[in-house]
Amino acid sequence: MQKSKHVRNDIEEAKTSTVEETSELPTDKAAERKMENPLLLSPQLSASSRMKLLCKSMKPSNKDAAKTEAKNRAQEKKNRLSLLLKKSELHPNPTHLDTFDKLTNDSSESPEEIKKWGESFDKLISQKAGMDTFTRFLKSEFSEENIEFWLACEDFKKTKDPGQLSHKAKEIYKTFIEKNAPKEVNLDFNTKECANQNISCPTINSFDAAQTKIYTLMEQDSYPRFLRSNLYLDLLNGRPLGYSALRRRSRSFTFNEFKDAQPDFAIWL
């Protein structure tokens, strides 16, 4: 009984001291202290009540974070729209195409002649303008070594001096045919081996098999893509070279890069 009395006395003294300490604090400080430690000053609260108090104490910081995030999103949209406005200045204007560093059709070929390039690969490369245009297309695909090899073979077959014939044969083999050549063309092993054997005693027909292989490759693979290319279609329709590609890139930029952007006029206020 005496022990329980002592315990009760100690509890009463602790409560009295806590009240006195709190009362000694200024009114604002005491209120602030209660707000800072609502859970510590309320041991009788249940777990659910403590959780509610904890959520309430966290709400202000969550609101601040939400406001900051919304502000950042608004600024990002503003930056993206500003970039879009700058990019729109690059859209081609039909009345001022010179602004876009255009390449005009400087060949003397008429639209009718250019149309004939689409009839056969032979008609394309039989004309200088057609050959130059096709070479330019191959360069855009990083496969210009094919047409260069074919032209080298054409020049080789026109050589009449035996000394020059041997020299040119070795140069063609080293440049286009041997393994890891600077401009190695796509030939099978047997065709390469045949060309290698022929250069020891070359004739004007030493590279016929290899030349035919590359001609067929260009005719069946590169030529159909050339006919579908913007380079050929622009020439065929009398447009400045590069016009179609520029128009497509502009539309792609507008609709693809900004397809998720939603108009938000509030960010400009």
C-alpha positions in Angstrom: 0.0 0.0 0.0 2.8 2.4 0.8 4.5 1.6 -2.5 1.4 2.3 -4.5 1.0 5.6 -2.6 4.5 6.6 -3.5 3.9 5.7 -7.1 0.8 7.8 -7.2 2.6 10.7 -5.6 5.4 10.5 -8.2 2.9 10.5 -11.0 1.1 13.5 -9.5 4.4 15.4 -9.1 5.4 14.6 -12.7 2.1 15.9 -14.0 2.4 19.0 -11.9 5.9 19.7 -13.1 4.9 19.2 -16.8 2.0 21.7 -16.4 4.3 24.2 -14.6 6.9 23.9 -17.4 4.3 24.4 -20.0 2.7 27.3 -18.2 6.1 29.0 -17.9 6.5 29.0 -21.6 5.1 31.9 -23.6 1.6 31.3 -25.0 2.9 31.0 -28.6 5.7 28.7 -27.6 3.5 26.4 -25.7 1.0 26.2 -28.6 3.8 25.6 -31.0 5.2 22.8 -28.8 1.8 21.1 -28.6 1.5 21.3 -32.4 5.0 19.9 -32.9 4.4 16.9 -30.6 0.7 16.0 -30.8 1.4 12.3 -30.6 3.8 12.5 -27.6 1.4 14.7 -25.6 -1.5 12.3 -26.3 -0.5 8.8 -25.2 -4.1 7.8 -24.7 -4.8 8.0 -28.5 -5.4 4.8 -30.4 -3.2 3.7 -33.3 -5.8 4.9 -35.9 -6.1 8.3 -34.2 -2.3 8.7 -34.3 -2.2 7.8 -37.9 -4.8 10.4 -38.7 -2.8 13.1 -36.8 0.3 12.0 -38.6 -1.4 12.3 -42.0 -2.7 15.8 -41.1 0.8 16.9 -40.1 2.2 15.7 -43.5 -0.5 17.4 -45.6 1.2 20.8 -45.8 4.4 19.4 -47.2 2.5 17.3 -49.7 0.7 20.3 -50.9 3.9 22.2 -51.3 5.4 19.3 -53.3 2.3 19.2 -55.5 2.5 22.9 -56.2 6.2 22.7 -57.0 5.6 19.8 -59.4 2.7 21.6 -61.1 4.9 24.7 -61.5 7.7 22.6 -63.0 5.3 21.0 -65.5 4.0 24.3 -66.5 7.5 25.7 -67.1 8.4 22.6 -69.1 5.3 23.0 -71.3 6.2 26.6 -71.8 9.7 25.7 -72.9 8.5 23.1 -75.3 6.0 25.4 -76.9 8.6 28.1 -77.2 10.9 25.6 -78.9 8.0 24.6 -81.2 7.5 28.2 -82.3 11.2 28.5 -83.1 11.1 25.3 -85.1 8.0 26.4 -87.0 10.1 29.1 -88.6 11.9 26.4 -90.5 8.8 25.1 -92.3 9.2 25.6 -96.0 7.3 28.5 -97.5 6.2 27.8 -101.1 6.9 31.4 -102.0 10.3 31.7 -100.3 12.0 28.3 -100.9 15.4 29.9 -101.3 15.5 30.4 -97.5 16.0 26.6 -97.1 19.3 26.2 -99.0 17.5 24.4 -101.7 19.1 22.4 -104.5 17.5 23.0 -107.8 17.5 20.7 -110.7 20.6 22.0 -112.5 20.5 19.2 -115.1 19.4 19.9 -118.7 17.1 16.8 -118.6 13.4 17.4 -119.2 10.7 15.9 -117.0 10.1 13.4 -119.9 13.7 12.3 -119.8 13.7 12.0 -116.0 10.5 9.9 -116.3 12.3 7.5 -118.5 14.8 6.8 -115.7 12.0 4.9 -114.1 11.6 2.6 -117.1 14.8 0.6 -116.6 18.1 0.7 -114.7 20.0 0.7 -118.0 18.2 3.9 -119.1 19.1 5.5 -115.8 22.8 4.9 -115.9 23.1 5.4 -119.7 22.7 9.1 -119.2 25.2 11.3 -117.4 22.5 13.2 -115.4 20.9 9.9 -114.4 24.3 8.4 -113.4 25.1 11.5 -111.3 21.7 11.4 -109.6 21.9 7.7 -108.9 25.5 8.1 -107.5 24.2 10.8 -105.2 21.5 8.5 -104.0 24.0 5.7 -103.3 26.2 8.1 -101.3 23.2 8.9 -99.1 23.0 5.1 -98.4 26.8 4.8 -98.0 27.0 2.3 -100.9 28.6 4.4 -103.6 31.4 1.8 -103.9 29.1 -0.3 -106.1 28.7 2.4 -108.9 32.4 3.3 -108.5 33.4 -0.3 -109.1 31.1 -0.6 -112.1 32.5 2.6 -113.7 36.1 1.4 -113.0 35.3 -1.8 -114.8 33.8 0.2 -117.7 37.0 2.3 -118.0 39.1 -0.9 -117.7 37.5 -2.5 -120.7 38.3 0.5 -122.8 42.1 0.3 -122.0 44.2 -0.7 -125.0 47.7 -0.5 -123.6 48.7 -3.9 -122.1 50.9 -2.1 -119.5 48.0 0.1 -118.4 45.7 -2.9 -118.4 47.9 -4.8 -115.9 48.2 -1.7 -113.7 44.5 -0.9 -113.7 43.6 -4.5 -112.9 45.8 -4.5 -109.8 44.4 -1.2 -108.7 40.8 -2.4 -109.1 41.4 -5.6 -107.2 43.2 -3.8 -104.3 40.5 -1.0 -104.1 37.3 -3.0 -104.5 37.8 -6.8 -104.3 40.4 -8.0 -101.9 39.5 -8.6 -98.3 39.3 -5.4 -96.2 39.8 -3.3 -99.4 39.1 0.5 -98.9 35.9 0.2 -101.0 35.2 -3.5 -100.8 32.1 -4.5 -102.8 29.8 -7.3 -101.9 31.0 -10.3 -103.9 30.9 -14.0 -103.1 34.1 -16.0 -102.5 34.2 -17.7 -106.0 33.8 -14.5 -107.9 36.6 -12.9 -105.8 38.9 -15.9 -106.4 38.2 -15.7 -110.1 39.2 -12.0 -110.2 42.3 -12.8 -108.2 43.5 -15.4 -110.7 42.8 -13.1 -113.7 44.9 -10.2 -112.6 48.1 -12.1 -113.1 47.5 -12.1 -116.8 44.6 -9.6 -117.3 42.4 -9.2 -120.3 39.6 -6.7 -120.8 37.1 -9.4 -119.6 38.9 -10.1 -116.3 36.3 -8.4 -114.2 33.2 -9.3 -116.2 31.8 -11.7 -113.7 32.3 -9.4 -110.8 30.9 -6.4 -112.7 27.8 -8.4 -113.6 27.2 -9.3 -110.0 27.4 -5.7 -108.8 25.2 -4.5 -111.7 22.5 -7.1 -110.7 22.8 -6.0 -107.1 22.2 -2.4 -107.9 19.4 -3.2 -110.3 17.5 -5.4 -108.0 18.2 -3.7 -104.6 19.3 -0.1 -104.9 17.4 0.9 -108.1 13.9 0.2 -106.7 14.7 2.3 -103.6 16.0 5.1 -105.8 12.6 5.2 -107.6 10.8 5.6 -104.3 13.3 8.1 -102.9 12.6 11.8 -102.4 15.6 12.6 -104.6 14.0 11.1 -107.7 10.4 12.1 -106.9 11.4 15.7 -106.4 13.1 15.8 -109.8 10.2 14.0 -111.4 7.7 16.5 -110.1 9.8 19.6 -110.7 10.4 20.3 -107.0 13.6 21.6 -105.4 15.8 18.7 -104.3 15.4 17.9 -100.7 11.9 19.6 -100.5 10.0 16.4 -99.6 12.5 15.3 -96.9 12.3 18.7 -95.3 8.5 18.7 -95.3 8.4 15.2 -93.8 10.9 16.1 -91.0 8.9 19.2 -90.2 5.7 17.2 -89.8 7.4 14.5 -87.9 8.8 17.1 -85.4 5.4 18.7 -85.0 3.2 15.7 -84.5 5.6 13.2 -82.9 7.8 15.2 -80.5 4.8 17.2 -79.2 2.0 14.7 -79.4 1.7 14.5 -75.6 1.7 18.2 -75.1 -1.7 19.6 -74.1 -2.6 23.3 -74.6 -2.4 25.1 -71.2 -3.2 28.8 -71.6 -2.9 29.3 -67.8 0.9 29.1 -68.0 1.1 32.3 -70.0 -0.9 34.3 -67.5 
